[in-house]
Amino acid sequence: MLFLVAAMLNLAIFYPGIVTPDSLSQLAQANSNSYSDWHPALMAWLWRLTNFIVPDHAGLLVLHVCVFWGALFYLSRQNQQQSPIWYLAVGLLPFILGISGIIWKDVGTAYFLLLAAALLQKRGYVAAGIFWVCAFIAVGYRYNTALSIFPLLYLFFHIRFRRLAWPLLLVISAIAMVAVYAAVQLFNSSVLKTQKDNPSIVILVDDLTNLSIARQESLIPGLSLNQLQASYRTSINDNYFRLHDKGEPPLSIEGIQAAWKQAVQTYPWDYLSFRLKTYAHFMGISLSPPFDLNKPSYSYWEPHSFESTDTNRLRILTGQYVRGIAKALPFLFTGWFWLLASTLLLMACYRWRHHPNAGLAAALSLSAMINLLSYLLVANAPYFRYYYWSVLACTVACVLLRQSSRYQTNRYSDATKDLNTNQ
């Protein structure tokens, strides 16, 4: 009942859901039943299905909230010796609640991954089937999630085939990871007939713009150095959107890919330097301009994000709560903090490796780490939503390990009693 109340509160705060231009583009694809790969087609298709039950963008909000709180409820049921308050608290923390009602692929990805993780230790065909469906949807929402699910896949096979050696389990998990990714691509191309728009061009144009500035010559055909400098002064990222219609001819994926390959091969150290600086910026580490961190990730909760015409009092209060904590403890909204947290959690999992929950906590922590590292060569800005799965995974792992520490203490106490009895 408590989890149902929490889910209803979550819906009351955000209903009918916060949408951004990206979200509206996906909703348009859902309504037209015509998809492109600029945004995850699978997410738009699911949105189309939920529209038959709850119209407009509220349908996907309801689905995400149900999956999220359902996963937390199931985790609490698996650990009944621990108070469910700890799992309720996870969903109400500012760095998790803050964007839970925004219709983003990052939010949906995190929730389906959490449900998959919650089902790992449950035996039976139904649980296994839901696990694979969640893995499929998560990868369909965000492709780099294929890497993040690897630890979950390993634990899935380890629980069911304990006699297999770990090298073989690694191979099986890798094959399964590739198979899930391939299944998503096949579904997009064969079932949804997704149009290829090649969103990777955004990252390639950012790389070329920076290399052009560093070399003081335009490396993008059809654009002058002055045009690139003007765009770069605006922001180091999203140069494609400022430049794509200014070239003669307009920027094309074929031309940009050819120019990018040549530039990276010619100036590899300049490219790596830019990518490392951008990744540090992405992780929330301030560097010299133009990489200084002007706006922290909690800027999603600036007034324009929640004080709209359909905003209710609950959402305004939630915004004040999130912004207040974010300004007091800004490190909670940075990537470097959660990368450090995932590392420390893995060490704690090793310490309490004999506890039944240690495997799940380790899988979550490693998945969080892999998620953050997967942006090494493709990061563009320190957007908190990119960290969201890592934040959620680490938080749940902390709750699981809190129980582990109590287990370790009780086991030590029992061993002491046995020793005294024998004496």
TORKOL-4160 file (C-alpha; in steps of 0.2 Angstrom, whole numbers, padded with zeros to 4 digits, m for minus):
423
<pt num="1" X="0000" Y="0000" Z="0000"/>
<pt num="2" X="0014" Y="0012" Z="0004"/>
<pt num="3" X="0022" Y="0010" Z="m0013"/>
<pt num="4" X="0005" Y="0012" Z="m0021"/>
<pt num="5" X="0003" Y="0029" Z="m0012"/>
<pt num="6" X="0021" Y="0034" Z="m0017"/>
<pt num="7" X="0017" Y="0030" Z="m0035"/>
<pt num="8" X="0001" Y="0040" Z="m0034"/>
<pt num="9" X="0011" Y="0055" Z="m0027"/>
<pt num="10" X="0024" Y="0054" Z="m0040"/>
<pt num="11" X="0010" Y="0054" Z="m0053"/>
<pt num="12" X="0001" Y="0069" Z="m0044"/>
<pt num="13" X="0017" Y="0079" Z="m0044"/>
<pt num="14" X="0021" Y="0077" Z="m0063"/>
<pt num="15" X="0005" Y="0073" Z="m0071"/>
<pt num="16" X="0002" Y="0073" Z="m0086"/>
<pt num="17" X="0022" Y="0073" Z="m0088"/>
<pt num="18" X="0035" Y="0086" Z="m0092"/>
<pt num="19" X="0040" Y="0086" Z="m0111"/>
<pt num="20" X="0054" Y="0094" Z="m0120"/>
<pt num="21" X="0057" Y="0096" Z="m0139"/>
<pt num="22" X="0064" Y="0079" Z="m0140"/>
<pt num="23" X="0049" Y="0071" Z="m0131"/>
<pt num="24" X="0037" Y="0081" Z="m0142"/>
<pt num="25" X="0046" Y="0074" Z="m0158"/>
<pt num="26" X="0044" Y="0056" Z="m0151"/>
<pt num="27" X="0026" Y="0059" Z="m0147"/>
<pt num="28" X="0023" Y="0065" Z="m0165"/>
<pt num="29" X="0031" Y="0049" Z="m0172"/>
<pt num="30" X="0020" Y="0039" Z="m0160"/>
<pt num="31" X="0005" Y="0048" Z="m0167"/>
<pt num="32" X="0010" Y="0046" Z="m0185"/>
<pt num="33" X="0016" Y="0028" Z="m0183"/>
<pt num="34" X="0031" Y="0034" Z="m0193"/>
<pt num="35" X="0049" Y="0032" Z="m0185"/>
<pt num="36" X="0066" Y="0038" Z="m0187"/>
<pt num="37" X="0082" Y="0034" Z="m0177"/>
<pt num="38" X="0086" Y="0052" Z="m0172"/>
<pt num="39" X="0076" Y="0047" Z="m0156"/>
<pt num="40" X="0073" Y="0029" Z="m0150"/>
<pt num="41" X="0060" Y="0022" Z="m0161"/>
<pt num="42" X="0055" Y="0008" Z="m0148"/>
<pt num="43" X="0051" Y="0022" Z="m0135"/>
<pt num="44" X="0040" Y="0031" Z="m0148"/>
<pt num="45" X="0031" Y="0014" Z="m0152"/>
<pt num="46" X="0028" Y="0010" Z="m0134"/>
<pt num="47" X="0021" Y="0028" Z="m0132"/>
<pt num="48" X="0009" Y="0024" Z="m0146"/>
<pt num="49" X="0003" Y="0009" Z="m0137"/>
<pt num="50" X="0000" Y="0018" Z="m0121"/>
<pt num="51" X="m0009" Y="0031" Z="m0130"/>
<pt num="52" X="m0023" Y="0019" Z="m0133"/>
<pt num="53" X="m0025" Y="0018" Z="m0114"/>
<pt num="54" X="m0021" Y="0035" Z="m0108"/>
<pt num="55" X="m0021" Y="0048" Z="m0122"/>
<pt num="56" X="m0007" Y="0061" Z="m0125"/>
<pt num="57" X="0010" Y="0060" Z="m0116"/>
<pt num="58" X="0002" Y="0055" Z="m0099"/>
<pt num="59" X="0002" Y="0037" Z="m0105"/>
<pt num="60" X="0021" Y="0035" Z="m0105"/>
<pt num="61" X="0022" Y="0044" Z="m0088"/>
<pt num="62" X="0011" Y="0031" Z="m0080"/>
<pt num="63" X="0021" Y="0017" Z="m0088"/>
<pt num="64" X="0037" Y="0023" Z="m0082"/>
<pt num="65" X="0031" Y="0027" Z="m0064"/>
<pt num="66" X="0022" Y="0010" Z="m0063"/>
<pt num="67" X="0038" Y="0001" Z="m0068"/>
<pt num="68" X="0049" Y="0011" Z="m0056"/>
<pt num="69" X="0039" Y="0009" Z="m0041"/>
<pt num="70" X="0035" Y="m0009" Z="m0045"/>
<pt num="71" X="0053" Y="m0013" Z="m0046"/>
<pt num="72" X="0056" Y="m0005" Z="m0029"/>
<pt num="73" X="0041" Y="m0014" Z="m0022"/>
<pt num="74" X="0048" Y="m0031" Z="m0028"/>
<pt num="75" X="0065" Y="m0027" Z="m0021"/>
<pt num="76" X="0057" Y="m0024" Z="m0004"/>
<pt num="77" X="0047" Y="m0040" Z="m0005"/>
<pt num="78" X="0063" Y="m0050" Z="m0008"/>
<pt num="79" X="0071" Y="m0042" Z="0007"/>
<pt num="80" X="0057" Y="m0042" Z="0020"/>
<pt num="81" X="0069" Y="m0043" Z="0035"/>
<pt num="82" X="0073" Y="m0025" Z="0030"/>
<pt num="83" X="0061" Y="m0010" Z="0032"/>
<pt num="84" X="0052" Y="m0005" Z="0016"/>
<pt num="85" X="0055" Y="0013" Z="0021"/>
<pt num="86" X="0072" Y="0012" Z="0014"/>
<pt num="87" X="0066" Y="0007" Z="m0004"/>
<pt num="88" X="0052" Y="0020" Z="m0002"/>
<pt num="89" X="0066" Y="0033" Z="0002"/>
<pt num="90" X="0075" Y="0029" Z="m0014"/>
<pt num="91" X="0061" Y="0035" Z="m0025"/>
<pt num="92" X="0059" Y="0051" Z="m0015"/>
<pt num="93" X="0077" Y="0057" Z="m0015"/>
<pt num="94" X="0080" Y="0073" Z="m0024"/>
<pt num="95" X="0092" Y="0067" Z="m0037"/>
<pt num="96" X="0080" Y="0053" Z="m0042"/>
<pt num="97" X="0063" Y="0061" Z="m0039"/>
<pt num="98" X="0069" Y="0077" Z="m0048"/>
<pt num="99" X="0067" Y="0071" Z="m0066"/>
<pt num="100" X="0056" Y="0055" Z="m0063"/>
<pt num="101" X="0041" Y="0064" Z="m0072"/>
<pt num="102" X="0051" Y="0070" Z="m0087"/>
<pt num="103" X="0047" Y="0060" Z="m0103"/>
<pt num="104" X="0065" Y="0056" Z="m0107"/>
<pt num="105" X="0073" Y="0040" Z="m0114"/>
<pt num="106" X="0086" Y="0041" Z="m0100"/>
<pt num="107" X="0072" Y="0040" Z="m0087"/>
<pt num="108" X="0063" Y="0025" Z="m0095"/>
<pt num="109" X="0080" Y="0016" Z="m0097"/>
<pt num="110" X="0084" Y="0017" Z="m0079"/>
<pt num="111" X="0067" Y="0011" Z="m0074"/>
<pt num="112" X="0067" Y="m0004" Z="m0085"/>
<pt num="113" X="0085" Y="m0009" Z="m0080"/>
<pt num="114" X="0080" Y="m0008" Z="m0062"/>
<pt num="115" X="0065" Y="m0019" Z="m0065"/>
<pt num="116" X="0076" Y="m0031" Z="m0074"/>
<pt num="117" X="0088" Y="m0031" Z="m0059"/>
<pt num="118" X="0074" Y="m0034" Z="m0047"/>
<pt num="119" X="0070" Y="m0050" Z="m0056"/>
<pt num="120" X="0087" Y="m0057" Z="m0057"/>
<pt num="121" X="0086" Y="m0068" Z="m0041"/>
<pt num="122" X="0068" Y="m0074" Z="m0045"/>
<pt num="123" X="0067" Y="m0091" Z="m0053"/>
<pt num="124" X="0054" Y="m0096" Z="m0065"/>
<pt num="125" X="0050" Y="m0094" Z="m0084"/>
<pt num="126" X="0039" Y="m0079" Z="m0081"/>
<pt num="127" X="0052" Y="m0069" Z="m0071"/>
<pt num="128" X="0065" Y="m0073" Z="m0084"/>
<pt num="129" X="0054" Y="m0068" Z="m0098"/>
<pt num="130" X="0050" Y="m0051" Z="m0090"/>
<pt num="131" X="0069" Y="m0049" Z="m0087"/>
<pt num="132" X="0073" Y="m0051" Z="m0106"/>
<pt num="133" X="0059" Y="m0040" Z="m0111"/>
<pt num="134" X="0065" Y="m0026" Z="m0099"/>
<pt num="135" X="0083" Y="m0028" Z="m0106"/>
<pt num="136" X="0076" Y="m0027" Z="m0124"/>
<pt num="137" X="0067" Y="m0011" Z="m0120"/>
<pt num="138" X="0081" Y="m0003" Z="m0110"/>
<pt num="139" X="0093" Y="m0006" Z="m0125"/>
<pt num="140" X="0080" Y="0000" Z="m0137"/>
<pt num="141" X="0078" Y="0016" Z="m0127"/>
<pt num="142" X="0096" Y="0020" Z="m0127"/>
<pt num="143" X="0109" Y="0010" Z="m0137"/>
<pt num="144" X="0124" Y="0012" Z="m0125"/>
<pt num="145" X="0114" Y="0003" Z="m0112"/>
<pt num="146" X="0119" Y="m0013" Z="m0121"/>
<pt num="147" X="0136" Y="m0011" Z="m0112"/>
<pt num="148" X="0127" Y="m0007" Z="m0095"/>
<pt num="149" X="0117" Y="m0023" Z="m0095"/>
<pt num="150" X="0132" Y="m0034" Z="m0096"/>
<pt num="151" X="0134" Y="m0036" Z="m0077"/>
<pt num="152" X="0115" Y="m0040" Z="m0076"/>
<pt num="153" X="0117" Y="m0053" Z="m0089"/>
<pt num="154" X="0132" Y="m0061" Z="m0081"/>
<pt num="155" X="0122" Y="m0062" Z="m0064"/>
<pt num="156" X="0107" Y="m0069" Z="m0073"/>
<pt num="157" X="0117" Y="m0083" Z="m0081"/>
<pt num="158" X="0127" Y="m0086" Z="m0065"/>
<pt num="159" X="0112" Y="m0088" Z="m0054"/>
<pt num="160" X="0105" Y="m0101" Z="m0066"/>
<pt num="161" X="0121" Y="m0110" Z="m0071"/>
<pt num="162" X="0131" Y="m0110" Z="m0056"/>
<pt num="163" X="0142" Y="m0124" Z="m0061"/>
<pt num="164" X="0149" Y="m0115" Z="m0076"/>
<pt num="165" X="0166" Y="m0107" Z="m0075"/>
<pt num="166" X="0167" Y="m0089" Z="m0075"/>
<pt num="167" X="0176" Y="m0087" Z="m0092"/>
<pt num="168" X="0162" Y="m0097" Z="m0100"/>
<pt num="169" X="0149" Y="m0086" Z="m0091"/>
<pt num="170" X="0158" Y="m0070" Z="m0098"/>
<pt num="171" X="0157" Y="m0077" Z="m0116"/>
<pt num="172" X="0139" Y="m0082" Z="m0114"/>
<pt num="173" X="0135" Y="m0065" Z="m0107"/>
<pt num="174" X="0144" Y="m0056" Z="m0121"/>
<pt num="175" X="0135" Y="m0066" Z="m0134"/>
<pt num="176" X="0118" Y="m0062" Z="m0125"/>
<pt num="177" X="0122" Y="m0043" Z="m0125"/>
<pt num="178" X="0126" Y="m0043" Z="m0143"/>
<pt num="179" X="0110" Y="m0053" Z="m0147"/>
<pt num="180" X="0099" Y="m0041" Z="m0137"/>
<pt num="181" X="0107" Y="m0026" Z="m0147"/>
<pt num="182" X="0105" Y="m0035" Z="m0163"/>
<pt num="183" X="0087" Y="m0039" Z="m0159"/>
<pt num="184" X="0083" Y="m0021" Z="m0156"/>
<pt num="185" X="0091" Y="m0016" Z="m0172"/>
<pt num="186" X="0081" Y="m0029" Z="m0181"/>
<pt num="187" X="0065" Y="m0024" Z="m0173"/>
<pt num="188" X="0068" Y="m0006" Z="m0178"/>
<pt num="189" X="0072" Y="m0009" Z="m0196"/>
<pt num="190" X="0060" Y="m0024" Z="m0200"/>
<pt num="191" X="0045" Y="m0020" Z="m0189"/>
<pt num="192" X="0045" Y="m0002" Z="m0186"/>
<pt num="193" X="0053" Y="0002" Z="m0203"/>
<pt num="194" X="0064" Y="0016" Z="m0195"/>
<pt num="195" X="0071" Y="0029" Z="m0206"/>
<pt num="196" X="0090" Y="0032" Z="m0204"/>
<pt num="197" X="0094" Y="0049" Z="m0199"/>
<pt num="198" X="0111" Y="0046" Z="m0191"/>
<pt num="199" X="0111" Y="0056" Z="m0175"/>
<pt num="200" X="0129" Y="0052" Z="m0173"/>
<pt num="201" X="0133" Y="0067" Z="m0184"/>
<pt num="202" X="0130" Y="0079" Z="m0169"/>
<pt num="203" X="0146" Y="0072" Z="m0161"/>
<pt num="204" X="0156" Y="0071" Z="m0177"/>
<pt num="205" X="0152" Y="0090" Z="m0180"/>
<pt num="206" X="0157" Y="0094" Z="m0163"/>
<pt num="207" X="0174" Y="0085" Z="m0165"/>
<pt num="208" X="0177" Y="0093" Z="m0182"/>
<pt num="209" X="0173" Y="0111" Z="m0175"/>
<pt num="210" X="0185" Y="0109" Z="m0161"/>
<pt num="211" X="0199" Y="0102" Z="m0172"/>
<pt num="212" X="0196" Y="0116" Z="m0184"/>
<pt num="213" X="0198" Y="0129" Z="m0170"/>
<pt num="214" X="0213" Y="0121" Z="m0164"/>
<pt num="215" X="0221" Y="0120" Z="m0181"/>
<pt num="216" X="0215" Y="0137" Z="m0187"/>
<pt num="217" X="0207" Y="0130" Z="m0203"/>
<pt num="218" X="0190" Y="0123" Z="m0207"/>
<pt num="219" X="0190" Y="0105" Z="m0208"/>
<pt num="220" X="0171" Y="0104" Z="m0213"/>
<pt num="221" X="0168" Y="0105" Z="m0232"/>
<pt num="222" X="0157" Y="0120" Z="m0236"/>
<pt num="223" X="0159" Y="0130" Z="m0220"/>
<pt num="224" X="0172" Y="0144" Z="m0217"/>
<pt num="225" X="0183" Y="0145" Z="m0201"/>
<pt num="226" X="0173" Y="0161" Z="m0196"/>
<pt num="227" X="0157" Y="0152" Z="m0196"/>
<pt num="228" X="0164" Y="0138" Z="m0185"/>
<pt num="229" X="0172" Y="0150" Z="m0173"/>
<pt num="230" X="0155" Y="0159" Z="m0171"/>
<pt num="231" X="0146" Y="0143" Z="m0167"/>
<pt num="232" X="0160" Y="0137" Z="m0155"/>
<pt num="233" X="0159" Y="0153" Z="m0145"/>
<pt num="234" X="0141" Y="0150" Z="m0142"/>
<pt num="235" X="0144" Y="0132" Z="m0135"/>
<pt num="236" X="0156" Y="0118" Z="m0138"/>
<pt num="237" X="0142" Y="0106" Z="m0141"/>
<pt num="238" X="0127" Y="0105" Z="m0153"/>
<pt num="239" X="0137" Y="0114" Z="m0167"/>
<pt num="240" X="0127" Y="0103" Z="m0179"/>
<pt num="241" X="0111" Y="0112" Z="m0176"/>
<pt num="242" X="0119" Y="0129" Z="m0178"/>
<pt num="243" X="0128" Y="0124" Z="m0194"/>
<pt num="244" X="0119" Y="0111" Z="m0203"/>
<pt num="245" X="0109" Y="0123" Z="m0215"/>
<pt num="246" X="0124" Y="0136" Z="m0217"/>
<pt num="247" X="0135" Y="0125" Z="m0228"/>
<pt num="248" X="0136" Y="0125" Z="m0247"/>
<pt num="249" X="0130" Y="0111" Z="m0249"/>
<pt num="250" X="0121" Y="0108" Z="m0232"/>
<pt num="251" X="0130" Y="0096" Z="m0220"/>
<pt num="252" X="0127" Y="0077" Z="m0225"/>
<pt num="253" X="0132" Y="0062" Z="m0215"/>
<pt num="254" X="0143" Y="0055" Z="m0229"/>
<pt num="255" X="0153" Y="0071" Z="m0230"/>
<pt num="256" X="0155" Y="0073" Z="m0211"/>
<pt num="257" X="0160" Y="0055" Z="m0209"/>
<pt num="258" X="0173" Y="0056" Z="m0222"/>
<pt num="259" X="0180" Y="0073" Z="m0215"/>
<pt num="260" X="0180" Y="0066" Z="m0197"/>
<pt num="261" X="0190" Y="0051" Z="m0202"/>
<pt num="262" X="0203" Y="0061" Z="m0211"/>
<pt num="263" X="0204" Y="0074" Z="m0197"/>
<pt num="264" X="0206" Y="0061" Z="m0183"/>
<pt num="265" X="0219" Y="0051" Z="m0192"/>
<pt num="266" X="0228" Y="0067" Z="m0196"/>
<pt num="267" X="0227" Y="0075" Z="m0179"/>
<pt num="268" X="0224" Y="0060" Z="m0166"/>
<pt num="269" X="0231" Y="0069" Z="m0151"/>
<pt num="270" X="0221" Y="0085" Z="m0154"/>
<pt num="271" X="0206" Y="0074" Z="m0155"/>
<pt num="272" X="0210" Y="0064" Z="m0139"/>
<pt num="273" X="0213" Y="0080" Z="m0130"/>
<pt num="274" X="0197" Y="0087" Z="m0134"/>
<pt num="275" X="0187" Y="0071" Z="m0130"/>
<pt num="276" X="0196" Y="0070" Z="m0113"/>
<pt num="277" X="0192" Y="0088" Z="m0109"/>
<pt num="278" X="0174" Y="0086" Z="m0115"/>
<pt num="279" X="0172" Y="0070" Z="m0104"/>
<pt num="280" X="0179" Y="0079" Z="m0089"/>
<pt num="281" X="0166" Y="0093" Z="m0092"/>
<pt num="282" X="0153" Y="0079" Z="m0094"/>
<pt num="283" X="0158" Y="0072" Z="m0077"/>
<pt num="284" X="0156" Y="0089" Z="m0069"/>
<pt num="285" X="0174" Y="0094" Z="m0067"/>
<pt num="286" X="0177" Y="0112" Z="m0072"/>
<pt num="287" X="0191" Y="0117" Z="m0084"/>
<pt num="288" X="0197" Y="0132" Z="m0092"/>
<pt num="289" X="0185" Y="0140" Z="m0105"/>
<pt num="290" X="0176" Y="0135" Z="m0115"/>
<pt num="291" X="0174" Y="0120" Z="m0103"/>
<pt num="292" X="0170" Y="0129" Z="m0087"/>
<pt num="293" X="0154" Y="0122" Z="m0079"/>
<pt num="294" X="0142" Y="0137" Z="m0080"/>
<pt num="295" X="0126" Y="0128" Z="m0077"/>
<pt num="296" X="0125" Y="0113" Z="m0065"/>
<pt num="297" X="0114" Y="0098" Z="m0070"/>
<pt num="298" X="0100" Y="0103" Z="m0058"/>
<pt num="299" X="0095" Y="0117" Z="m0070"/>
<pt num="300" X="0082" Y="0106" Z="m0076"/>
<pt num="301" X="0072" Y="0112" Z="m0061"/>
<pt num="302" X="0074" Y="0131" Z="m0065"/>
<pt num="303" X="0057" Y="0139" Z="m0066"/>
<pt num="304" X="0054" Y="0136" Z="m0084"/>
<pt num="305" X="0055" Y="0117" Z="m0081"/>
<pt num="306" X="0040" Y="0116" Z="m0069"/>
<pt num="307" X="0031" Y="0133" Z="m0067"/>
<pt num="308" X="0021" Y="0131" Z="m0083"/>
<pt num="309" X="0003" Y="0133" Z="m0085"/>
<pt num="310" X="m0002" Y="0115" Z="m0080"/>
<pt num="311" X="0010" Y="0115" Z="m0065"/>
<pt num="312" X="0002" Y="0111" Z="m0048"/>
<pt num="313" X="0007" Y="0116" Z="m0030"/>
<pt num="314" X="0015" Y="0099" Z="m0027"/>
<pt num="315" X="0026" Y="0101" Z="m0042"/>
<pt num="316" X="0032" Y="0118" Z="m0037"/>
<pt num="317" X="0036" Y="0112" Z="m0019"/>
<pt num="318" X="0045" Y="0097" Z="m0027"/>
<pt num="319" X="0055" Y="0110" Z="m0037"/>
<pt num="320" X="0060" Y="0120" Z="m0022"/>
<pt num="321" X="0065" Y="0104" Z="m0013"/>
<pt num="322" X="0076" Y="0097" Z="m0027"/>
<pt num="323" X="0084" Y="0114" Z="m0031"/>
<pt num="324" X="0087" Y="0117" Z="m0012"/>
<pt num="325" X="0096" Y="0101" Z="m0010"/>
<pt num="326" X="0106" Y="0103" Z="m0027"/>
<pt num="327" X="0112" Y="0120" Z="m0022"/>
<pt num="328" X="0117" Y="0114" Z="m0004"/>
<pt num="329" X="0125" Y="0098" Z="m0011"/>
<pt num="330" X="0129" Y="0101" Z="m0029"/>
<pt num="331" X="0141" Y="0086" Z="m0030"/>
<pt num="332" X="0126" Y="0074" Z="m0029"/>
<pt num="333" X="0122" Y="0080" Z="m0047"/>
<pt num="334" X="0139" Y="0077" Z="m0055"/>
<pt num="335" X="0145" Y="0062" Z="m0064"/>
<pt num="336" X="0162" Y="0061" Z="m0055"/>
<pt num="337" X="0153" Y="0058" Z="m0038"/>
<pt num="338" X="0143" Y="0043" Z="m0045"/>
<pt num="339" X="0158" Y="0036" Z="m0053"/>
<pt num="340" X="0167" Y="0037" Z="m0036"/>
<pt num="341" X="0152" Y="0030" Z="m0028"/>
<pt num="342" X="0151" Y="0015" Z="m0039"/>
<pt num="343" X="0170" Y="0011" Z="m0036"/>
<pt num="344" X="0168" Y="0011" Z="m0017"/>
<pt num="345" X="0152" Y="0001" Z="m0018"/>
<pt num="346" X="0161" Y="m0013" Z="m0028"/>
<pt num="347" X="0174" Y="m0013" Z="m0015"/>
<pt num="348" X="0161" Y="m0015" Z="m0002"/>
<pt num="349" X="0153" Y="m0029" Z="m0011"/>
<pt num="350" X="0169" Y="m0038" Z="m0011"/>
<pt num="351" X="0170" Y="m0036" Z="0008"/>
<pt num="352" X="0153" Y="m0043" Z="0010"/>
<pt num="353" X="0154" Y="m0055" Z="m0004"/>
<pt num="354" X="0146" Y="m0070" Z="0006"/>
<pt num="355" X="0130" Y="m0061" Z="0008"/>
<pt num="356" X="0116" Y="m0066" Z="m0004"/>
<pt num="357" X="0113" Y="m0048" Z="m0009"/>
<pt num="358" X="0131" Y="m0044" Z="m0013"/>
<pt num="359" X="0130" Y="m0051" Z="m0031"/>
<pt num="360" X="0115" Y="m0040" Z="m0035"/>
<pt num="361" X="0123" Y="m0025" Z="m0027"/>
<pt num="362" X="0140" Y="m0028" Z="m0037"/>
<pt num="363" X="0130" Y="m0030" Z="m0053"/>
<pt num="364" X="0121" Y="m0013" Z="m0051"/>
<pt num="365" X="0137" Y="m0004" Z="m0046"/>
<pt num="366" X="0147" Y="m0011" Z="m0060"/>
<pt num="367" X="0133" Y="m0007" Z="m0072"/>
<pt num="368" X="0133" Y="0011" Z="m0065"/>
<pt num="369" X="0151" Y="0012" Z="m0068"/>
<pt num="370" X="0150" Y="0005" Z="m0086"/>
<pt num="371" X="0136" Y="0018" Z="m0090"/>
<pt num="372" X="0147" Y="0033" Z="m0085"/>
<pt num="373" X="0162" Y="0026" Z="m0094"/>
<pt num="374" X="0152" Y="0023" Z="m0110"/>
<pt num="375" X="0151" Y="0041" Z="m0113"/>
<pt num="376" X="0170" Y="0043" Z="m0114"/>
<pt num="377" X="0171" Y="0047" Z="m0133"/>
<pt num="378" X="0153" Y="0053" Z="m0136"/>
<pt num="379" X="0149" Y="0065" Z="m0121"/>
<pt num="380" X="0144" Y="0082" Z="m0126"/>
<pt num="381" X="0138" Y="0091" Z="m0110"/>
<pt num="382" X="0136" Y="0088" Z="m0092"/>
<pt num="383" X="0117" Y="0083" Z="m0093"/>
<pt num="384" X="0112" Y="0075" Z="m0077"/>
<pt num="385" X="0099" Y="0064" Z="m0086"/>
<pt num="386" X="0114" Y="0054" Z="m0094"/>
<pt num="387" X="0120" Y="0049" Z="m0076"/>
<pt num="388" X="0102" Y="0044" Z="m0071"/>
<pt num="389" X="0104" Y="0025" Z="m0072"/>
<pt num="390" X="0121" Y="0026" Z="m0063"/>
<pt num="391" X="0113" Y="0037" Z="m0049"/>
<pt num="392" X="0098" Y="0025" Z="m0047"/>
<pt num="393" X="0109" Y="0009" Z="m0048"/>
<pt num="394" X="0121" Y="0016" Z="m0035"/>
<pt num="395" X="0107" Y="0021" Z="m0023"/>
<pt num="396" X="0099" Y="0004" Z="m0024"/>
<pt num="397" X="0115" Y="m0004" Z="m0021"/>
<pt num="398" X="0118" Y="0006" Z="m0006"/>
<pt num="399" X="0102" Y="0000" Z="0002"/>
<pt num="400" X="0106" Y="m0018" Z="m0002"/>
<pt num="401" X="0123" Y="m0016" Z="0006"/>
<pt num="402" X="0116" Y="m0008" Z="0021"/>
<pt num="403" X="0107" Y="m0024" Z="0024"/>
<pt num="404" X="0123" Y="m0033" Z="0020"/>
<pt num="405" X="0132" Y="m0024" Z="0034"/>
<pt num="406" X="0118" Y="m0028" Z="0046"/>
<pt num="407" X="0120" Y="m0046" Z="0040"/>
<pt num="408" X="0139" Y="m0046" Z="0043"/>
<pt num="409" X="0137" Y="m0039" Z="0060"/>
<pt num="410" X="0124" Y="m0052" Z="0065"/>
<pt num="411" X="0135" Y="m0066" Z="0058"/>
<pt num="412" X="0149" Y="m0060" Z="0068"/>
<pt num="413" X="0138" Y="m0059" Z="0084"/>
<pt num="414" X="0132" Y="m0077" Z="0081"/>
<pt num="415" X="0149" Y="m0083" Z="0078"/>
<pt num="416" X="0155" Y="m0076" Z="0095"/>
<pt num="417" X="0140" Y="m0084" Z="0103"/>
<pt num="418" X="0145" Y="m0101" Z="0096"/>
<pt num="419" X="0163" Y="m0099" Z="0101"/>
<pt num="420" X="0158" Y="m0094" Z="0119"/>
<pt num="421" X="0146" Y="m0109" Z="0120"/>
<pt num="422" X="0159" Y="m0121" Z="0114"/>
<pt num="423" X="0171" Y="m0115" Z="0127"/>
